[in-house]
Amino acid sequence: RSSDRVPFLVKHVLGARVVFATGAYVLLALFTLFFAPRDGQTRLLILLSGLAFLLGSLDAQWIFAARSRMSMIAAQGALSQLAYAGLILALVHHPSDVWIIPSATLLSLGLATLLWLPARRQYHIPLPEVSPRAWSIFLPICLVMGFASLMSMIYDQIDVVMLKYFRPDAELGTYVASYGLMAMAMSFLPIMDQVFLPMLSGAAGQDLNAEKTYLRWLGHATVGLALPIAVGGFILAVPLTQFVFGSQYSGSGILFRWLMLTLITGPAASYFGAQLIPNGRERKYLAAVFAGAVTNVVLNLFLLSRYGAIAAAFTTAFSQGVVALMNYYFVKDLTKPRLLAAVAMSVPATCLMAISLLIVQTVYQVHVLALIVLGALLYLGVYAVSFGLWSRITASGAETNLS
């Protein structure tokens, strides 16, 4: 956020990213040469997918995120996603077209690097520079956060790997489909991280009132989105998965229903952990996600072989809950997270939405998309009323205290 340090940091961070991405791709190429399956299509897919390491290292959107300039990131993201979706829809028609998918990803990442041009123009950013001596400023923190990301990936994805060994392929496919739909439902979390983490970083330890304000906004957004999506997804799980995947994934509805538990524990872990990184507590964040990874692996070892994919749904949610509890413990001495107002406004709206969906779904034959729209409108309407009432109560309390 310090303008005078932007050129120095960017040229050395990007230089380090290019070096490590190149090293990662070399290792991937060696793996493909000696250990990957022998068929040419698989090797081509691995090498094409790995090129994302190189293009991703040049991504400059974090420069604008640090300045809370989200319009630039949104425009770039929309352009990249439209190009990706357009290529997939236009060109992928047969199994032999599978190589187009990583190629579309590369094009999408290539468009993302266009942010380099306005960043260079506005912040006078020099070209990437490879200078290992300068890496000591940021590399220790990056290594901790990188290992933490690996642990997060383990407690998010290890159940997929273990299901492959413990259960039939059909059950694995059903779980992967359900988990992908759940991940789409929880896609609001990375967006909120991009918006609020730079704001919290600027206020941490410097402006207590601003930090409380940003945490309150983050709490309202987290609860206000997670609770209705989780409850609505739980109620509409079966018709929603049938609409998205078709009848061949008939068992995915039950899995998706219980995966909705992760939409409670996952956002809680994200919210309570939002203060750790801005306050320089990366090691405690690592400890929390490491505990989540260990919990998930141990539970899966004992439960997957007996109960299968349904156990994976519960272990994922439980592991996220462990991370949430540890994050809450680690931030207790910082600004106290307050969620009472957010819960008080969201719960009545969610309850009315849930009751209405259950009644309409039982009495009438309504398409699932219409049910989603109905639930969203009901929730937003009741939430607006609750927000107005809570604002009046808060204003009355403030006036009483002043008098």
SVG drawing of the C-alpha trace seen along z (x, -y; Angstrom):
<svg xmlns="http://www.w3.org/2000/svg" viewBox="-50 -14 72 64">
<polyline fill="none" stroke="black" stroke-width="0.4" points="0.0,0.0 3.1,-2.2 3.4,-3.9 7.1,-4.6 7.9,-0.9 5.7,0.5 8.3,0.5 11.0,2.1 8.7,4.8 7.0,5.6 10.1,6.1 11.7,8.4 8.5,10.3 7.7,10.9 11.3,11.9 11.1,14.5 7.8,15.8 9.2,16.3 12.2,18.1 10.2,20.5 7.5,21.0 10.2,22.0 11.7,24.4 8.3,25.9 7.7,26.4 11.1,28.0 10.3,30.5 6.9,31.2 8.5,31.8 10.9,34.3 8.0,36.0 6.2,36.2 9.2,37.6 10.0,40.4 6.8,41.1 3.7,40.0 1.6,42.5 3.1,43.2 0.2,42.1 0.9,38.8 -2.4,37.2 -1.9,37.4 1.6,36.1 0.5,33.2 -2.3,32.3 0.2,32.3 2.7,30.1 0.0,27.7 -1.5,27.4 1.9,26.8 2.4,23.7 -0.1,22.1 2.8,21.9 4.7,19.6 1.8,17.3 0.4,17.2 3.7,15.9 3.2,12.7 -0.2,12.0 -0.2,8.4 -3.7,8.1 -2.4,8.2 -0.9,4.8 -4.4,3.3 -5.8,5.4 -3.3,3.9 -4.7,0.5 -8.3,1.6 -8.8,0.9 -11.2,3.8 -12.7,2.4 -9.5,3.2 -9.5,6.8 -13.2,7.3 -12.8,6.1 -9.8,8.3 -11.5,11.3 -14.7,10.9 -12.7,10.6 -10.6,13.7 -13.7,15.8 -15.6,14.8 -12.7,15.8 -12.3,19.1 -16.1,20.0 -16.3,18.9 -13.5,21.2 -14.9,24.2 -18.4,23.8 -17.3,23.2 -14.6,25.8 -15.0,28.6 -17.4,31.2 -15.6,34.5 -13.2,36.3 -10.4,35.7 -10.9,32.0 -9.7,32.2 -6.4,30.4 -8.4,27.3 -9.3,26.9 -5.8,26.2 -5.2,24.1 -8.2,22.0 -6.9,21.7 -3.6,20.4 -5.4,17.9 -7.4,16.7 -4.2,16.3 -2.6,14.5 -5.4,12.0 -5.0,11.6 -1.4,10.5 -2.7,7.5 -3.0,5.8 0.7,5.4 0.2,2.5 -1.9,0.2 0.2,1.2 3.4,0.2 1.9,-3.1 0.4,-4.2 3.0,-2.9 6.1,-3.1 6.9,0.5 10.2,1.8 10.6,5.2 11.0,8.2 14.5,8.6 16.1,11.7 18.0,10.7 18.0,13.4 19.6,11.0 16.3,8.9 14.2,12.0 15.0,12.1 12.5,9.3 9.5,11.4 10.5,15.0 10.3,16.2 6.7,15.0 5.9,16.4 7.3,19.9 5.1,20.0 2.0,18.9 2.9,21.4 3.1,24.2 -0.2,23.1 -1.8,23.1 -0.5,26.7 -2.1,27.7 -5.4,26.0 -5.3,27.9 -4.8,31.2 -7.8,30.7 -9.9,29.6 -8.8,32.2 -7.2,35.2 -10.6,37.0 -10.8,37.1 -7.4,38.8 -8.3,41.3 -11.7,42.1 -9.9,43.2 -8.2,46.0 -11.0,46.9 -14.2,46.7 -15.4,47.4 -14.7,44.9 -18.5,44.1 -18.7,43.0 -15.6,40.9 -17.1,39.2 -20.3,38.5 -18.4,36.9 -16.2,34.8 -19.2,33.5 -21.0,32.6 -17.9,31.0 -17.4,28.9 -20.9,27.5 -20.3,26.8 -17.1,25.0 -19.0,22.8 -21.5,22.0 -18.6,20.9 -16.9,18.8 -17.8,15.6 -15.0,16.2 -12.0,15.5 -13.8,12.4 -14.3,11.1 -10.7,11.9 -9.5,9.8 -11.7,6.9 -11.2,7.0 -7.7,8.3 -6.0,5.1 -8.3,2.9 -7.6,4.9 -3.9,4.8 -3.9,1.0 -5.8,0.7 -4.1,3.4 -2.3,1.9 -2.8,-1.7 -6.5,-2.5 -8.6,-0.5 -11.9,-2.1 -11.4,-1.4 -10.4,2.2 -13.6,2.7 -15.6,1.2 -14.0,3.5 -14.5,6.5 -18.1,5.6 -18.6,5.3 -16.8,8.6 -18.9,10.3 -22.2,9.0 -21.1,10.1 -19.9,13.6 -23.0,14.5 -25.4,12.8 -24.1,14.9 -23.1,18.2 -26.2,18.8 -28.9,18.6 -26.7,20.4 -26.1,23.2 -29.8,23.6 -31.1,23.1 -28.6,25.6 -29.6,28.1 -33.3,27.9 -32.9,27.8 -29.9,30.2 -31.7,33.0 -33.5,31.0 -30.5,28.7 -28.0,31.5 -30.4,33.2 -30.7,30.0 -27.0,29.4 -25.6,32.9 -28.6,35.0 -30.0,38.3 -26.7,40.1 -25.6,38.4 -28.6,39.4 -26.6,39.9 -25.0,36.5 -28.0,34.8 -27.5,36.4 -23.8,35.7 -24.3,32.1 -26.8,31.7 -24.3,32.7 -21.5,30.8 -23.5,27.6 -22.3,28.0 -18.9,26.8 -20.6,23.5 -21.0,22.9 -17.6,24.0 -15.6,22.8 -16.7,19.1 -16.3,19.2 -12.7,20.3 -12.2,17.6 -13.7,14.8 -11.9,15.6 -8.6,16.0 -8.9,12.7 -7.1,10.9 -4.1,13.3 -2.3,12.5 -2.7,8.6 -1.4,8.7 1.7,10.7 0.5,14.0 1.3,16.2 2.7,19.0 -0.5,19.2 -2.5,19.3 -0.2,22.2 -0.8,24.0 -4.6,23.8 -4.6,25.1 -2.1,27.8 -4.4,29.0 -7.2,29.0 -5.2,31.1 -4.1,33.6 -7.7,33.9 -9.0,34.6 -6.4,37.2 -6.9,39.1 -10.7,39.1 -10.6,40.2 -8.3,43.1 -10.8,44.4 -14.1,43.5 -13.8,43.5 -13.3,47.3 -16.5,48.0 -18.8,45.1 -17.5,43.8 -18.2,40.4 -20.8,39.4 -18.0,39.6 -15.8,37.4 -18.5,34.7 -18.6,34.7 -14.8,34.9 -14.4,31.9 -16.9,29.8 -15.4,31.0 -11.9,30.1 -13.0,26.6 -14.6,26.4 -11.3,27.2 -9.6,24.5 -12.3,22.0 -12.0,22.8 -8.2,22.4 -8.4,19.2 -10.9,17.8 -8.5,18.8 -5.6,17.1 -7.4,13.7 -9.0,13.5 -6.5,10.8 -7.1,8.7 -10.2,6.8 -13.1,8.9 -15.1,10.4 -18.7,9.4 -21.3,11.4 -24.5,10.8 -25.9,8.1 -25.1,10.1 -26.7,13.2 -29.8,11.3 -30.4,9.9 -29.7,13.1 -31.4,15.8 -35.1,14.5 -34.6,14.0 -33.1,17.4 -35.9,19.1 -38.7,17.5 -36.9,18.4 -36.5,22.0 -40.1,22.4 -41.4,20.9 -39.2,23.1 -40.3,26.2 -44.0,25.3 -43.7,24.4 -41.5,27.4 -44.0,29.8 -47.3,28.3 -46.3,27.2 -44.2,28.6 -41.9,25.6 -38.6,25.6 -35.5,25.4 -34.3,22.1 -37.7,20.5 -37.3,21.8 -33.8,20.2 -35.1,16.9 -38.0,17.1 -35.7,17.9 -33.3,15.1 -36.1,12.5 -37.7,13.6 -34.3,13.5 -33.3,10.1 -36.7,8.6 -36.8,9.9 -33.1,9.1 -33.7,5.5 -36.5,5.2 -34.3,6.7 -31.5,4.3 -33.8,1.3 -35.1,2.5 -31.6,3.2 -30.4,-0.2 -33.3,-1.9 -32.6,0.1 -28.9,-0.8 -29.6,-4.5 -32.1,-4.6 -29.5,-3.0 -26.9,-5.5 -29.3,-8.4 -30.1,-7.0 -26.4,-6.7 -25.8,-10.3 -28.7,-11.6"/>
</svg>
